[in-house]
Amino acid sequence: MLTPPYPDLETLLHEMGRVGRRLDEIGACEGAAGNLSVCLCWEVDTSCLFPCASKIKLPLAVPGLAGALLLVSGSGVRLREIIDAPTTAVACVRVEPGGEEATLHTARDCAFERVTSEFNSHLAAHHDQVAASRTNFHALVHAQPLHLTYLSHIARYQDETFLNTRLLRWQPETILNLPDGIGFVPFHVPGSAELSAAGAESLRRHRLALWGGHGVMARSELSLMRAADLVEYAETAARYEALNLAAGEPGVGLSPDEIRAVCRASGIQQDIF
């Protein structure tokens, strides 16, 4: 939940650019992989930056988002290039009453034909979280970090208990920033209704969900960069785990007692260890 003064459109677009650049720096958005969106539940004037408007049918009904504005990366957009020319890479989607249709606002220099093909997953998660928390702001990052995605292909890491006890043991920062752990969503076809529903359900219990064979989705009610930070924390943990696997697993990480002591010292509630 954000309080006034709310960030303006230029600030939010710049943050999308910074996030895209950071995800590229950590190897989480090769080519045109990955997508970003933010949901704003306050009045925003898009006319100067995004003067072109057309009506679209939404991929799923989101009545709880009626009147909300979503900034969404375009299909085929390279996230690392958003910072150079954000209006070419981002669209504004204003949800109409009833939540079945929207007005798509784009810039004159728009460089894509439609928003991300995984817009349905973004819509489902935004709708779910806004309804549950009554937040006026919600940010989502979908990226494909190398080590997390690799581990999702190993059967034992597809179990949430095993995944979390293995990844959250490497450094105190991980449990402090992901106290509700990492969710796991079995593989579904990208852009499918099944992935959209399963992803939203996992994000009810976790702030970051690992999609089997397809990267992660992370959320924040504070900023898009905070959501990207969660991706970075989880990917760092996965890198430790992959290094340990490659070395024959000589490392044991922090013990459950040590992790619980870290949480007590910081007032963090968790039920993983």
N, C-alpha and C positions, 0 to 999 in steps of 0.2 A: 504494500500500500504506500503510495506517494502522497505527500502533502504539498500544498501550494508554497512557493511558485512552481508550477509544473515545468519540466523541460520542454523547450520549443522544438519545432520540427527539425530545424537545422542541427540542433544538439543531438537529437536522437539519430539522425542520419549519419552524423559524424561518428557516433558511438558504434553504429552498425559497421562502419568502415574500419574502425579500430579493432573491433571483434573479428571481422573477416581477416584482417592482417595478422592478428595474433594466432588465430586458428591455423593459418597458413604456416606461420613460423614454427608451430609445434607439429607440423605434418599431419593435420587433421582434416584437410579439405583439398585433396589433389584435384587438379583440373577444375571442373565445375561442380564437384561434390560438395554436399553440405548446403544448408539453408538456414535463414534467420527470420524471426518475426517478433514483433512486439504488439501488444494489445493495449490501447489507450481508451479509458472510459471517461474522458473529459472532452470538452469542445476544442477542436483543432481546425484551423483554417488551412486547407491544402491548396487553395486556388493559385497562389503565386508560383509554387514549385511544381505542382501537379495539375495543370489546367485542363487536361484532356479527361473526359469522363464517359463511361459506358456502363450499361447494366449487365450484370453477370448472374448466373444461377450458382449458388454455393454448393459444394460437393456433399454437404450434409446440413441439416437444419440446426441452427444455433440461436434459438429465440432469446436466450439469456444474454446474448451479445448485441441485441438490437440497439443501434445508435453508436456502437463502439467503432473505433478506427483501428485497423491493423496495418502496420508497415511490414511488408513481406518482400523477401528477395525474389528475383525473377528466375524462371527456369533457364538453365544454361549459363547463369551468371557465375563468374569466378569471384568467390568471396574476397579474395585478396585485392580485387580491383574496385570494390565498392568505395573505398576511401578516396580514390582518384576522381570518381564522377558518380556520386551516390544516386542522382536522379535517373541515370541511365540504367541502374541495376535494381531499383526498389520501386514498388508500387504501394499505393494506399488503397485499402479496401474498407469502405464504410458499410457496415451491416444494416440492412433495411429492416423496418418493423416486421415482425414475424420470423426473422432469421433465416429465410429461405433464399433471399436474393441480396445483392449488394451492388454498390456503385464502385466501379474500379476507376481510380484516379491515377493517371500516369503523366509523365513529363513529355515535353515535345521531343526530347532526345532519348526517349525510352529505347533500350536496345534488346528487348525480349518480347516475345509474343504472348506469353502467359506467365502467371506466377508459378512458383515451384510446384512440381508434380506431387509433392507431399504436403500440399496445403491442407488436405483433409486431416492429417495427423496434427498439424498446428491448430487448426480450428477446434478439433475435438478436445485437445488439451487446454486451450485457452477457455473454452466454454465450461469445461469441467472445473477448472480452478477458480474462475470468476464466480461461478455459482456457489462453490463450496466456501470460499473465503471472503466474498464480496470485495475483493481487491479492485482497485481502479487501474492497476497496471500489472501486466504479466508478460514476461519475456521468455522466448524459447530459442535454443540453439540445437540444431542437428548437425553433427560432424562425424567424421570417420577416422578417429585416432588409431594409429597403427597397432599399438600393443593391446589396447582394449579389444579391438575388432579381432585380432589374432586369437586372443584367449577365448573369445566367444565361440570359436570353432572347436575347442577342446571340451569333450563331454562333461568332465567333472566341474568345469567352470560355469556350466549352464545351470547348476544348482545354486540358488541365491545364498544359502548358508555357507557353502564352500567358497563361493566367489568372494563374499565379504570378509570372511575370516582370513582368507589368504591375502587379499589386496589391502585391507585396512590395517595391517600389522607393521607396515614398513616405516612409517614416520608419524609423529603425533598430529601433524596438520591434517592428515586424511580423515581421521575420525572426528576431529573438531569441525571440519567443514562439511562432512557427509555423515552426520550422526544417525541418520535414518538409513544409511547404507545405500547400496547400488541395486536397483531392480534389474531383473532379467526378463526379457521378452523373447520367446522362441522365434525363429525365423518366420517371417511372412513376406509375401511379395511386396516390394516397395510401392507405395502409393495405394495399397489395397485397403478396403474397409476393415479387414481383419487386423492389419497393423495399426490403423488409426485407433480402433477400439482398445486393442491390447496395450498400446502405448499410453493412452490416456489413463487406463486403469492402473498401470504400474506407477505413473507419475502422481497418483493419489497418495501412494505410500512412500514415495522416494522423490528426491529432487533431481536425481539423475537415473536414467534407465538405459541399460545396455541392450541394444537390439541385436539378436543373434545374427552374426554374419553381416551386419549393416551399420555398425557404429553406435552412437549414443544420442539421446535427447536429454537436454538439461533445461531446468526452468528456474526462474527467479521472480519475486515480486518487487525487487529493488532496482535492478538494472540488467541490461543485456550482458554487460561485462561480468557481472556476478555469476550469471549462468555459464559464461565461457570459463570463468575461474574454476567452476566445478568440473568441467571437462578436463581442464589442465591438472587439477588435483588427482582425479581418477586415472588419467593417462600416466601421470608420474608413478602412481602406485602400480599400474599394470607394467610399466617399464621395469620397476624393481623386480616384480614377479617374473617377468620374462628373462631378465638377467640371471636371476637365481635358478630358473629352470635350465638355462643354457650352461650354467656352472655346475650342474649336478645337485642343486639344492643344498649347498652348505649353510646358507643363512636361515635363521629361524624368525627373524623380526622381533618386534616387541611382544612380550608375553601378555596374555589376557589380564594379569594383575597389573602390569605396567600401563596398559591401555585404560583400564578402569581408573587407575590413579590419575592419569592425565585428564580424564573426563571429570573426576571429582574436583580436581583443582580448578577446572574451568567452568564448573557448573553445567556440564553437558549431560543430557539424558540420552541414553542409548541402551538397546537391548540385544546388541550383536555379540558382545563379549561378557 
